[in-house]
Amino acid sequence: MRHWRYSPEADLDRTFFERLRGFHRRPEMSVHLLRSLASLFLRGWLKLYHRLEVAGRENLPARGSYVLVANHASHLDALCLLSAVPLHKVQRAFPAAAKDYFFSHLPATAASAIFLNALPFDRKADSSGSLDACRRLLAHPGNVLILFPEGTRSSSGELGRFRSGIGRLLAGTDIPVLPCYLDGASKAWPKGRLLPFPRKLRLTLGPPRSYPETATDREGCQSVAADLQAAVQRLASIRLRR
């Protein structure tokens, strides 16, 4: 007969808000409920207020973990990508968020972690810790990671250079990554504005790709970042021609 051993949660000795600020949080049932309700409200609001259109949902993998990468010009970006993820995956979808902005005080921390399931990324420190945590998340089948490789919102709305961190995460792995392009967000909710305008939004999800044969050295990581940037740019060009 096997002996049963009790293993307490790793964050058991932390306060509620300390757990929310962490990368690996163990939410309570009430948090799950609030997040599900927030997701339903978010989808309805984006559909009615912004007339959000999503193309390419058929490209989302039915199984396993995957990554969504997109242009970043507005706070609406993460909300739209979250709304494109199947509702049954909302508890396992994790958008990256700047720690110094979205986790700087308790109200922002609560809104970001509870309603959006956002993960705190420290933009002012070495990214190795955040990347390691992302790898651990992706090692569990069914998780969805939402990343913005530009690292910050574009003031002009134009696509910026993708940083090599996305290559460090994906080079030499078979993790599917979908390039995505969101059109209209920079005008709907421009940087510096408190509330969004009721502008139309269009999100395009490209087909998944992976980089199992790509070297994990600096050149390989940069090539992954450049390839994904080009893929997002192509989606933008297709959208502009329509």
N, C-alpha and C positions, 0 to 999 in steps of 0.2 A: 504493500500500500504506500502510495506517495504521500509525503508529508506536505501539508499545506503551510505556506509561509505568507504572512501578511506584508505587503509592500506599500507603504503610504505614498501618496502623491508627492512628486518632487517639490511642488510649490506649496505644500501644506502649511509651512511655517511663515508664509508671506501674507501680507494683507491683501484685501480684495483689489485695491488699486495697484499694488505692486505686481500682482498677477496680470492685470490688464496691460501694464507697461512691458511685460516680458514677451519674449518671442514665443515661448512654448507655454501657453496659458491653458488652464483646465477650467473652462467656464461652467457655471452652475446652470441648472435647468431653466431658471428665470432668464438668464442671458440668452440661452438658445431660443426661448420663446420670443423675447424682445427682438432678437436679430431676424427671426423668421417674419414677424409682423412688419419690421422695418423694411425688409426686402420686398414684401408684397406692396407696401405703400410706395416704395421707391420706383418699382416697375410701373405702377399706375401713374405716378406723377410724371415720370419721363415720357410715358406714352401720351398722356393728355396735355401736359404743359409744353413739352419739347417735341412732340410728335416723332419720337425716336423710331428710326427704322434700323433694323439689324439684318445684314446680309451675311451669309456664310455660316450660319449656325450648324449646318451639316458637316462642317470641318472640325467641330469639337470632338475629340476622341471619346468614345463611349466608355472606355475602361482606362484604368491607370491614371497616373498623375501627369500633368502637363503645365506648360507655362504660356501665358499670354503677354506679349510685349506690344507696346503701342506708343504713338506720339503723345506728347504731354504739353498741353497748352492751357488747361483749366482744371478746377476742382471737379468738374463734371466727368472727367476722363475715367476715374476709378468707378464712379457710380454707374456709368454706362456699361463698362466691362463687367461689373458685377451683375448687372441686369441681364447680360447675355448668357451668363452661366446658368445651367439648369437649376431650377428651384431646389431640387433635392440635394444639390451640392453646395448650397449657400453657406452651410456651416463649415465647409472645408475649402472655401475660396478665400485667399489671403492677398489683398492688395498691399503693396509696399507704400509706406507713408513716412515722410520726414519726421524724425523723432523730435527735432527742435521746434517743429511747427505744430504737429498734431498731438504730441504727447508732452507739451510744455506745462500744462496745468490740468487740474482734475476734470473740469467740464469737457475740455477737448479730448482728454484721454478716454473718458467714459463714452463719448459719442463715437470716437474713432474705433475703439476696441469692441464695444458692445454692439453697435449698430452695423459697422462695416467690417469687423473682424480684421482691422488693419494691423500690419506688422511694422514696428518702429525701426527705421533705418537711420543710423547716425551718419549724416552727410559730412560731418567735420572730423571723423575718425577713420581709422583703417577699416576697410570693408570686409576683411577676412572673417570676422565673427558673424556678420550678417549673412555672408555667402555660405558659411558652414551651416548655419541654421536653416537656410533655404534648402541646402542639400538634404538635411535630415527630414524636412517637410516633404520633399519630393520622393524620398525613399519609401514613404508610406503611400500605397496605391490609393488613388482617388482624390488626392489633394490638387488644388489649382492655385498657382502662384501668378499674381498680376504685377508686372514690373514695367517701369518706365525708364529705359536705358539712357535717356538724355540726362537724367539725374535731377532735373528741375523743370519748372514750367517755362515754355517759350513765351517771351513777351510779344513777339511779332506774330505768333501762330505758325511760323515756318518750322519745319523739322530740323532739329539740331543734331549734332554728332552723337552717336551712341558710344557710351563709355565701354571700356573693355571688360568691366565687371560681369556683364552678361555672358561674355565669352568664357570667363573663368568658371562660370556656373555650368555652362552647357558643353564646352569643348570636350571631346572624348567620351561623351555619354549618348545614350539613345533616347533621352528625354524629349518628347515632342514639344515643339515651341511653335506657336501660331503668331505670325505677324498680323497686327491689327491697325486699322486707321480710323480715327474718329474725326468726322468733318462737322464744323460748325460750332465746336465747343469754345473756341477762343473768342467768338463773337457773342455767344450766348452767356458766357460767364468769364469775361476778361480778367486778367490779373489785376488786383487792386480794387475790384468792385465787390461790394458786400453781398448783393443778391443777384441771381441770374435773370437775364431777359428771356422771354418766351420764344426763343429761336428754335428752328428745326435742327435736329441732330441726325446724323447718319453714321452708323458704325459698320465697318466691313471687317470680317474675320477671314484671313487668308488660310490656305491649306497648311497643315503642319509640316515641319521639317525637323531634322535632328542632325547631330554632328559627331557620330561615333568614331569616324576616321580622322577627325581634325586633331592636330597636335595640341597639347595643353600648355605649350610654351607661350611666350608673349605674342609672337607673330600669329600663332593659331587663334589665340583669344581675340586678338584684334580683327582677324579675318571673320570670325563669327559675328562680332559686333557690326562690322561693315556689311556683311551679307544680310543681316536682319534689318539694318537701316535701309539698305537698298530695296528690300522686300516691302517695307512699310511705305517707302517713297513711291514704289510702283502702284501700290493700292491707292495712294493719294492721286497719282496721275490718272488712273482709271476712273476714279470718282470725278475728277475735274473734266474729263472728256464727255461725261454723260450729261 
